[in-house]
Amino acid sequence: MLKECNILRRYKCRRNIFIMYGVTISVCFFMYMLGLLVLSNVTSGDTLIRSNNVRTLQTSYDADDVVGSDDIDISKKLNSGIITSDTSEPKTKTNNYDKQGTIFLDDEDIVKKKKSRTRGLNIDNRNKTKRLPQALIIGVKKAGTRALLEYLRLHRDVRAPGPEPHFFDKNYNKGLNWYRNLMPETSKGQLTIEKTPSYFVTKGIPEKVYKMSKKTKLIVVFRDPVTRALSDYTQLVSRNPNVKSFEEMAFVNNRTKIIDTSWTIVKIGVYAQHLARWLEYFPIRQMHFVSGENLIKNPAGEMKRIQEFLGLEQYITADNFTFNQTKGFPCYKKETKNSGWHCLNEEKGRRHPGIDNSVRKRLEDFYRPFNIKLYSMTGQDFGWP
């Protein structure tokens, strides 16, 4: 009897041991599966964070990328011979350095850096970025620059900011990053262009544009300087009706008819002098000159030449234009079939003040030598009196 009790006791003890083993194994298996689940979630979250970081890096790079110092001393480079003084070719630099040795990056270099830092992202998003303008419409005021920019906007590969940036003449101290952030986003192959007519006549700006990029293409719209002066004066009167008459403003003395060359409206029309400053930094082949008169009479012909100069597809044609007989200016449309016509606002085509023929002739005589010089410099006869 005692022997049977011992056997039964040993049997229960072994059964309890097996139960404990079973419970232990179950607990270990449960903890193992729980660990795998936690590890899977951590890995997935880390991948998402890294992906978000890449996207954040791409988004913030445009705003934070440092291009370089804005106070490069051009005169030191002229004196040291790094920039040549030959006006037939652009001034050249061995490298884009500022006084502290900071390297200036072209937009092309910036895009390459972006590509290397964002591999694996969607190619359209990777190439869509804000770029410094590759071309500028630098002048001339009241010669047709607004119309030209609106016509260029018709092109599917051209992008331009809204208002005139006035970066090089009024906002230069804000830096190139500020300037670039004003520009619209563009894809590879698209052109960024901006218009500020005061650039052409403001001293010091050719140096600043060259500093940004010596490859910048420049467009200048010229108009008969006498007609341009009258148009400029008409705008002035519309904003301030109490100004003196055109004759009083244009002449130092109405009796002697000596031209007041200090009057800004007169000075702007001395195109040859302003152009000479630009040719110190940019070659003539990098500049395109538009006839303001021909832009009105034959906008399609002028746009054909401009598209060639900018290396664009011939997308804008005569089908994009019609002539408004009432206003005396062309109207335009983006799509040649399914869109309506757009005309420039009521400020365009305002009637100029009447001036005596002797006053006009005196101004024509004043501008004629400068016009002849301009024809020689540009290789283009604009046909003004």
ABEGO torsion letter per residue (X at the ends): XAAAAAAAAAAAAAAAAAAAAAAAAAAAAAAAAAAAAAAAAAAAAAAAAAAAAAAAAAAAAAAABBAEBAABBAAAAAAAGABBABAABBBBBABBBBAAGBBBBBAAAAAAAAAAAABGBBAAAAABBBBBBABBBAOBBGAGAAAAAAAAAABAABBBBBBBAGAAAAAAAAEAAAAAAABBBBBBGBBBBBBBAAAAABBGAAAAAAAABAABBBBBBBBBAAAAAAAAAAAAAAABAABBBAAAAABABAAAGBBBAABAAAAAABAAAAAAAAAAABBAAABBBBBAAAAAABAAAAAAAAAAAAGBBBABBAAABBBBAAAGBBBBBABAAABBBBBBBAABGBBBBBBBAAAAAAAAAAAAAAAAAAAAAAGBBAGBX
